[in-house]
Amino acid sequence: MHTRCSWATSELMIRYHDEEWGVPVHDDRLLFEFLILEGAQAGLSWSTILSKRDNYRAAFDQFDAEAMAHYSQRKVRQLLGNPGIVRNRLKIAAAIQNAKAFLAIQREFETFNAYIWRFVDGQPKVNARRSFRTLPARTRESDTLSKDLQKRGFKFVGSTICYAFMQAVGMVNDHTVQCFRYGELLREKRRRQGRQLPSFITRGRTSMPRNSCSSASPSAAARR
């Protein structure tokens, strides 16, 4: 039986934890999807957003930034009347504005992927959290990313949201050390780099504290 981060309790959250959270993402469309969803999550639980994810994809043209950047007022009214998404006028307006800013970054850097991964020098930052109680709400990297995104016209990209985004798309590995996904993701990174694993991973993590996956929820000081 796998040991997971303790926030993964429902079937939906377990699947997200096991298959997506912390896996490095380099596809522009998926990066944009996560950025919009993280902004939509502000003030809500992540499980709420995950439960609406398919509705968001349908409502926002599968997160096609080109299409979203040209949404009309009629389309905005449709979104505000859509019960399958968070019907917040500011968040919907931010999604449209962010699509425009996203396209501008693609024009400048060729891909959003090339732009976003610069903030961690192109490689996932691997932490060694022993408990989610020590999980920060923001970091120096998320502060820098947030400031740059805001300068480029993005909305709903405060440092806390940016850190949650970085965790989600694998720019940061914040699984606690006893979680089975921590070791799997670290092994994958080390295979790519041709480096050896730390001894506590190769020994099966038994030397680490028993409370490594304690506390309640992922991302930005347990905000999910």
Summary of the structure (lengths in Angstrom):
residues: 224
radius of gyration: 17.8
end to end distance: 24.0
largest distance: 58.9
contacts: 693
relative contact order: 0.18
helix: 55%
strand: 2%
